[in-house]
């Protein structure tokens, strides 16, 4: 029984992580599902994959509902926990890769728990509406409506074509070189006019308590930071399906991720909370 479960663990972790935005919580949910599996009479389970996906989805939905309350009281913006790409389960479809992207995970924070569950189960894992209905406690027809509503909430920010990983890394390299070199013109050239910068310190390290919007403000903010804090080292890591920059300034580390497109960086994410850097680099 445990061998059967372990074969499905990567897929179940990927499912729970997409629903929760936290690998810490996802691991708890999957372990709880494992205990339930060990107590299950397998004679009544025809499809272990479908059965366990439903169990994990229900547990993750319950966890997500309670987590939203804690995230509203979080000091400053709450950003998803980044993870090494190879720890997030199968990535054999474009949908699985897209729903793992950091930008998409951040956008999903706008959705209600049922909207997020339906979106992930339908788009990433192609679960039938009848099975999704069992998870969220609604009819299949209602789940179709919820899915359309979720797509509507996400559509405006997901329309850009994703550049290749190589182009994505080149944009981040240009950004890092311009920021550390204090090159105002080069920094402005790599940022979109409507860029937004997010920072998550979790109340444990210093971070901007509100998102910073607009090229001029983000440029001033970035150059102000690099002029005061020398970067000790920086290297690329593969996080959430894309290259990201892991860097250190003194004893503090942070992971810089970006949403890119059309030759520009449209959103920057600086994850500085040390508790959220345990699964990258």
LINFEN-V686852 format. One record per helix or strand of 3 or more residues. SS is the DSSP state (H for helix, E for strand). FROM is the first residue (numbers start at 1). TO is the last residue. Records with the same first field share a line. If there is no record, write none. Layout:
SS: FROM-TO + FROM-TO
This chain:
H: 2-20 + 23-38 + 42-44 + 48-72 + 85-87 + 94-100 + 102-110 + 113-124 + 129-136 + 140-155 + 165-181 + 184-190 + 215-228 + 274-276
E: 191-200 + 233-239 + 242-249 + 252-261 + 264-271
